[in-house]
Amino acid sequence: MKDFWRLYLRGFFPPLALFALCCTIFAAAFRIYALPLGAVGYPAFVCAVLWLAYALLRGARAAAKHKHLSALTAALTVDMLPEPQTADDADYHRIVALLQEARCAQETTAAHRHADMVAYYTLWAHQIKTPIAAMRLTLQNEDSALSRRLTSDLGRVERYVEMVLAYLRLDAASTDYVLREYDLDPIVRGAVKKFSGEFIERRLTLDFQPTNARVLTDEKWLSFVLEQVLSNALKYNMPDGKVSIFLEAPAVLCVSDTGIGIAPEDLPRIFEPGYTGYNGRTDKRASGLGLYLCRRVCRNLGHTISAESELGRGTTVRLDLSRKKLTVE
């Protein structure tokens, strides 16, 4: 309100200066004609008192109007504006209406473009699965170092396609979350199985301690999160390294690796969209979207995800599956 009163009083300085100038002219004229100056001073004092009362009354109304308009700032529409009292108010009212129409038109256009983009990439993601499946069937008939390497790369392509679909579905109104109680171990084993070729090729050791836990979650989306976390654990691990999967009480699933670790200055930002940090600049394949999608999915499921790391000694990602209570479907 201090800024309001400063601006309001500044608007009264010009008429106040004009009033003082008029009083000075009258006083000078009365002095030239040898008339008593009291004939000017008394009317000037009365006029000043009336002007002050008018300024305060108008200021109180302006302050109330300012307070009302400030309350509408968060969700302003033309219908919420007070009725115009002056020609300036009417002009501003029309300007706001035009701006609102332009904003609505832009939002509609942007929504149509976004819907077209989502439809296109959804169709692309589904169509690309057909040649991927065909290539996988072809590679199943061969058993060589090259076929195993191609199978591993093909699995990476499949995960990228799943990332595209997950990114498109996150904000969709029809996102297919099915929340039920599941045994955690089969979900973990299913995610690990997809990386079996990479474990063998890179001679990585898997230390999986059965959790014997049941969690309230969505199996498909939790599997997506685990696959992204495991993908990072393998991608940034050392040859002959180790990946450990275990449960901390009460229901915190941990995925730990012995990889290159994450720089301390990068750790607070690894869940931001598009942020790759030092490791991402070293590995040009990093997109910076995997962990961001994991956090978004975990929030939607009522879970939390966090990470701790030390350079040169590895990273541990924790999925807390117990913090928020959800209703079983």
Secondary structure, 3 states (H helix, E strand, C coil): CHHHHHHHHHHHHHHHHHHHHHHHHHHHHHHHCCCCCHHHHHHHHHHHHHHHHHHHHHHHHHHHHHHHHHHCCCCCCHHHCCCCCCHHHHHHHHHHHHHHHHHHHHHHHHHHHHHHHHHHHHHHHHHHHHHHHHHHHHHHCCCCHHHHHHHHHHHHHHHHHHHHHHHHHCCCCCCCCCCEEEEHHHHHHHHHHCCHHHHHHCCCEEEECCCCCEEEECHHHHHHHHHHHHHHHHHCCCCCCEEEEEEECCCEEEEEECCCCCCCCCHHHCCCCCCCHHHHHHCCCCCCCHHHHHHHHHHHHCCEEEEEEECCCEEEEEEECCCCCCCCC
